[in-house]
Amino acid sequence: MALGFVAGLLVAGCVASEDLITTRVLSEARARRDPGPLPTATTAATALPSTSTLTPTRTLPPGRTYARVLRVWDGNTILVAGGYSVRYIGVATPGAGMFRRPLEPFGREAAERNVELVEGKEVELEADESDVDAAGNMLRYVYVDGAMVNEVLLSEGLARRAPLGPNSRHASRLQAAEMEARQMPVAIWTLATLTPLPTSTPTITPPPTNTSPPSPPPPASPTATLTPAPRVFAPQPGTPTWAPTLTLAPTRSTLIPTRALQ
């Protein structure tokens, strides 16, 4: 009987161990088939430090100032913030119909090009010897995006050089720009111009020098002496007429004796 009890315990232990092994195998298979939820992070992510982009600060050359262009008047005059009108030094563009100037060839094109270059933009202004002109406009060299607007208009043939007066800082630069446009030619330099005809200076040739002895003068021609005719007075009507009487003196007759014929 004791042996039977022991055998029962062994059989029960084997069945229990088999059930545990089967349960473990099934759970492992179920885990492989149905993966569980991903593990949640227990720590918060650390944000990386933001790197700010540094904008380089532009340094103006000496003698220049910033200005914002509000409006373009014509090809060489602009209005900047503060209500100041600025005229380009050394530049004369054709009339665009503003400031009582008639519309001239390429005047509208020069104004439109000026709008394209500077209107609504921040520009740099450079002064020279003269601060303002006779009309009260500020005289300046104007720069935008590193280019001098005065020079651009001249090189594109949309302007001629204007008298500079004492403002000669960039005279050679402006002259070279105008010469480039004239040699192409472009814009205003393609217009027909009247070329004066060359005038020849007359050459005066001196007469040849006569080295022969002088010839004798020609004989004088006889001159006729004119005797005035006697004046005849006509008698007035009603006056007695008289005739001069001629008295003959007695003549003496000389008798020559004749000899008798023999």
C-alpha positions as CSV (number, residue, x, y, z in Angstrom):
1,M,0.0,0.0,0.0
2,A,2.8,2.3,0.7
3,L,4.3,1.5,-2.6
4,G,1.0,2.4,-4.3
5,F,1.0,5.8,-2.6
6,V,4.5,6.6,-3.7
7,A,3.7,5.5,-7.3
8,G,0.7,7.9,-7.3
9,L,2.8,10.8,-6.1
10,L,5.3,10.1,-8.9
11,V,2.6,10.0,-11.5
12,A,1.0,13.2,-10.2
13,G,4.4,15.0,-10.3
14,C,5.1,14.0,-13.8
15,V,1.7,15.2,-15.0
16,A,2.2,18.5,-13.2
17,S,5.6,19.0,-14.6
18,E,4.3,18.3,-18.1
19,D,1.5,20.9,-17.7
20,L,4.1,23.5,-16.6
21,I,6.3,22.8,-19.6
22,T,3.4,22.9,-22.0
23,T,2.1,26.2,-20.5
24,R,5.6,27.8,-20.8
25,V,6.0,26.6,-24.4
26,L,2.6,28.0,-25.4
27,S,3.2,31.3,-23.7
28,E,6.6,31.7,-25.5
29,A,5.0,30.8,-28.8
30,R,2.2,33.3,-28.1
31,A,4.8,36.0,-27.3
32,R,6.6,35.4,-30.6
33,R,3.3,35.5,-32.5
34,D,1.8,38.6,-30.8
35,P,4.6,40.9,-29.8
36,G,3.6,43.1,-26.9
37,P,3.5,46.9,-26.8
38,L,6.8,48.7,-27.2
39,P,8.4,49.8,-24.0
40,T,7.7,53.5,-23.1
41,A,10.6,55.8,-22.4
42,T,10.9,56.6,-18.8
43,T,13.0,59.7,-19.3
44,A,12.1,62.8,-21.3
45,A,14.1,63.6,-24.5
46,T,16.7,66.3,-24.0
47,A,16.3,69.1,-26.6
48,L,19.4,70.1,-28.6
49,P,20.5,73.6,-28.1
50,S,19.4,75.8,-31.0
51,T,22.1,77.6,-33.0
52,S,21.1,81.1,-34.1
53,T,22.2,82.3,-37.6
54,L,24.3,85.4,-37.3
55,T,23.8,88.0,-40.0
56,P,27.0,89.8,-40.8
57,T,26.8,93.5,-40.2
58,R,27.6,95.7,-43.2
59,T,30.2,98.3,-42.7
60,L,29.7,101.5,-44.7
61,P,32.7,103.0,-46.4
62,P,33.7,106.4,-45.0
63,G,31.6,109.3,-46.3
64,R,28.4,107.2,-47.1
65,T,25.0,107.1,-45.4
66,Y,22.0,104.8,-45.7
67,A,18.7,106.1,-47.2
68,R,15.5,104.4,-48.4
69,V,14.2,105.4,-51.8
70,L,10.5,106.3,-51.7
71,R,10.0,107.4,-55.3
72,V,11.8,107.9,-58.6
73,W,11.2,111.3,-60.1
74,D,13.0,110.8,-63.4
75,G,16.2,109.2,-64.7
76,N,18.5,111.1,-62.4
77,T,16.4,112.3,-59.5
78,I,14.9,110.4,-56.6
79,L,12.9,111.0,-53.4
80,V,14.3,109.5,-50.2
81,A,12.9,109.1,-46.7
82,G,12.7,112.4,-44.9
83,G,11.4,114.2,-47.9
84,Y,14.7,115.0,-49.6
85,S,15.2,115.0,-53.3
86,V,18.5,113.6,-54.4
87,R,20.1,114.3,-57.8
88,Y,22.8,112.0,-59.3
89,I,26.2,113.8,-59.6
90,G,27.6,114.0,-63.1
91,V,24.5,112.5,-64.8
92,A,22.1,114.2,-67.2
93,T,19.3,111.9,-68.5
94,P,16.7,112.9,-71.2
95,G,13.5,114.5,-70.1
96,A,10.8,112.2,-68.9
97,G,8.0,114.7,-68.8
98,M,8.6,115.7,-65.2
99,F,9.6,119.1,-63.7
100,R,8.3,120.9,-66.8
101,R,10.8,119.1,-69.0
102,P,9.4,117.8,-72.3
103,L,9.5,114.1,-73.0
104,E,12.6,113.3,-75.0
105,P,13.9,110.2,-76.7
106,F,15.0,107.6,-74.2
107,G,13.7,109.8,-71.3
108,R,11.0,107.2,-70.3
109,E,13.5,104.3,-70.6
110,A,15.9,106.1,-68.3
111,A,13.2,106.7,-65.7
112,E,12.0,103.1,-65.9
113,R,15.6,101.8,-65.5
114,N,16.0,104.1,-62.5
115,V,12.9,102.6,-60.9
116,E,14.2,99.1,-61.5
117,L,17.5,100.0,-59.9
118,V,16.5,101.8,-56.7
119,E,12.8,102.4,-56.0
120,G,11.7,100.9,-52.7
121,K,15.3,99.8,-51.8
122,E,17.9,100.9,-49.3
123,V,20.7,102.7,-51.0
124,E,24.0,104.3,-50.0
125,L,24.6,108.0,-50.6
126,E,28.0,109.5,-51.0
127,A,28.5,113.3,-51.0
128,D,31.3,115.2,-52.8
129,E,32.4,118.9,-52.5
130,S,28.9,120.4,-53.3
131,D,26.1,119.4,-51.0
132,V,23.1,120.8,-52.9
133,D,22.5,122.3,-56.4
134,A,20.7,125.6,-57.3
135,A,17.3,123.9,-57.1
136,G,17.9,122.6,-53.5
137,N,18.4,118.9,-54.6
138,M,21.0,117.0,-52.7
139,L,24.0,116.1,-54.9
140,R,25.1,112.5,-54.3
141,Y,26.6,109.4,-55.8
142,V,24.1,106.6,-55.3
143,Y,25.1,102.9,-54.7
144,V,22.8,99.9,-54.7
145,D,23.9,96.2,-54.4
146,G,27.5,97.4,-54.7
147,A,27.0,99.2,-58.0
148,M,27.1,103.0,-58.6
149,V,23.8,104.0,-60.2
150,N,25.4,107.1,-61.8
151,E,27.9,104.8,-63.6
152,V,25.3,102.3,-64.6
153,L,23.1,104.9,-66.4
154,L,26.1,106.2,-68.3
155,S,27.4,102.8,-69.4
156,E,24.0,101.8,-70.7
157,G,23.7,104.9,-72.8
158,L,20.7,106.3,-70.9
159,A,22.5,109.5,-69.8
160,R,25.2,111.9,-70.7
161,R,27.8,113.4,-68.4
162,A,26.7,116.6,-66.8
163,P,29.1,119.4,-65.7
164,L,30.7,118.3,-62.4
165,G,32.0,121.6,-61.1
166,P,34.1,120.9,-58.0
167,N,32.6,117.4,-57.7
168,S,35.5,115.5,-59.4
169,R,36.0,112.5,-57.1
170,H,34.8,110.0,-59.6
171,A,35.2,112.0,-62.8
172,S,37.5,109.5,-64.6
173,R,35.1,106.6,-63.7
174,L,32.1,108.4,-65.1
175,Q,34.0,109.5,-68.3
176,A,35.0,105.9,-69.0
177,A,31.4,104.7,-68.6
178,E,30.1,107.2,-71.1
179,M,32.9,106.4,-73.6
180,E,32.0,102.7,-73.4
181,A,28.4,103.5,-74.4
182,R,29.4,105.8,-77.2
183,Q,31.7,103.3,-78.7
184,M,29.1,100.5,-78.8
185,P,26.9,102.6,-79.5
186,V,23.7,102.1,-77.4
187,A,20.5,104.0,-76.5
188,I,20.9,107.8,-76.9
189,W,24.2,107.3,-78.9
190,T,22.3,105.6,-81.7
191,L,20.3,108.7,-82.5
192,A,21.2,110.6,-85.6
193,T,23.2,113.7,-84.9
194,L,24.2,116.5,-87.2
195,T,27.9,116.5,-87.8
196,P,29.3,119.9,-88.9
197,L,31.0,119.8,-92.2
198,P,34.8,120.6,-92.2
199,T,35.5,124.2,-93.3
200,S,38.6,124.7,-95.4
201,T,40.7,127.8,-94.9
202,P,41.4,129.5,-98.2
203,T,45.1,129.8,-99.1
204,I,46.2,133.2,-100.3
205,T,48.9,132.8,-103.0
206,P,51.0,136.0,-103.3
207,P,51.4,137.3,-106.9
208,P,54.8,136.6,-108.6
209,T,57.4,139.3,-108.2
210,N,58.3,141.1,-111.4
211,T,62.1,141.4,-111.7
212,S,62.2,143.0,-115.2
213,P,62.9,146.8,-115.5
214,P,59.8,149.0,-115.6
215,S,58.5,149.8,-119.0
216,P,58.3,153.4,-120.1
217,P,55.0,155.1,-119.7
218,P,52.8,155.3,-122.8
219,P,52.9,158.7,-124.7
220,A,50.3,161.1,-123.6
221,S,47.4,161.5,-125.9
222,P,46.6,165.0,-127.1
223,T,43.8,166.6,-125.2
224,A,41.2,168.6,-127.0
225,T,40.5,172.1,-125.7
226,L,36.9,172.9,-125.7
227,T,35.9,176.5,-126.4
228,P,32.6,177.5,-125.0
229,A,30.1,178.7,-127.6
230,P,29.0,182.3,-127.4
231,R,25.8,182.8,-125.6
232,V,22.9,184.1,-127.7
233,F,20.3,186.1,-125.8
234,A,16.9,185.9,-127.3
235,P,15.1,189.3,-127.2
236,Q,12.2,189.5,-124.8
237,P,8.8,190.1,-126.3
238,G,7.9,193.8,-126.6
239,T,11.5,195.1,-126.5
240,P,12.7,197.1,-129.6
241,T,15.2,195.2,-131.7
242,W,18.2,196.9,-133.1
243,A,20.9,195.7,-135.4
244,P,24.5,196.9,-135.2
245,T,25.7,199.0,-138.1
246,L,29.0,198.3,-139.7
247,T,30.9,201.4,-140.9
248,L,33.6,200.6,-143.5
249,A,36.6,202.9,-143.5
250,P,37.6,204.3,-147.0
251,T,40.3,202.4,-148.7
252,R,43.0,203.8,-150.9
253,S,43.3,202.3,-154.3
254,T,46.8,202.1,-155.8
255,L,46.9,202.6,-159.5
256,I,49.7,200.9,-161.3
257,P,50.5,202.6,-164.7
258,T,50.5,200.3,-167.6
259,R,53.0,200.5,-170.4
260,A,51.6,201.0,-173.8
261,L,52.0,198.1,-176.0
262,Q,54.4,198.6,-178.8
